[in-house]
């Protein structure tokens, strides 16, 4: 219970800090908006197929997330508060709190970006519930992998470049499963058609979160 309480306090702390500086929020939303506008003008609204639009949606989500999710641990190093966190709580609580914050940022991003993408790109899905399930599980996987990667590169000098380079191979299964699942929901509304992608996203999230909890103690203290 104490770990859950500490994780919730860290999540609340990061929320308050973020709304004071708005660094990650501004970076994520500006990148997503610029990318969406550029894509809509370059390929047009009606010229791209549903398969291409499905891929573009996840590409926009991924690279928008990469522009801001790394700051969750970089900020602790820049403000010299990482050592304080090590003293006041357990590493597992720190990871869970940071993971919840990154997941919160992703949900904010998708609440605005996804409806805009649907409107601007004239994108439609038949299985709305299945699409939301793919989006939710994909977001959990993205947040988990990005949080662990952000902790690894937080002490490096070239943090921004390393974060994108290291995150891409780690998060590639999520992107592929998300794209495939979204393509299916455009045409089908049967759960059986998209069940393999949902199982893949769920399994990935469980494996990454479990591995992160087991390894985060070493990553954080080293």
HELIX and SHEET records of a PDB file:
HELIX    1   1 UNK A    2  UNK A   21  1                                  20    
HELIX    2   2 UNK A   23  UNK A   43  1                                  21    
HELIX    3   3 UNK A   50  UNK A   66  1                                  17    
HELIX    4   4 UNK A   71  UNK A   78  1                                   8    
HELIX    5   5 UNK A   82  UNK A   88  1                                   7    
HELIX    6   6 UNK A   91  UNK A  120  1                                  30    
HELIX    7   7 UNK A  128  UNK A  153  1                                  26    
HELIX    8   8 UNK A  159  UNK A  187  1                                  29    
HELIX    9   9 UNK A  191  UNK A  221  1                                  31    
END                                                                             
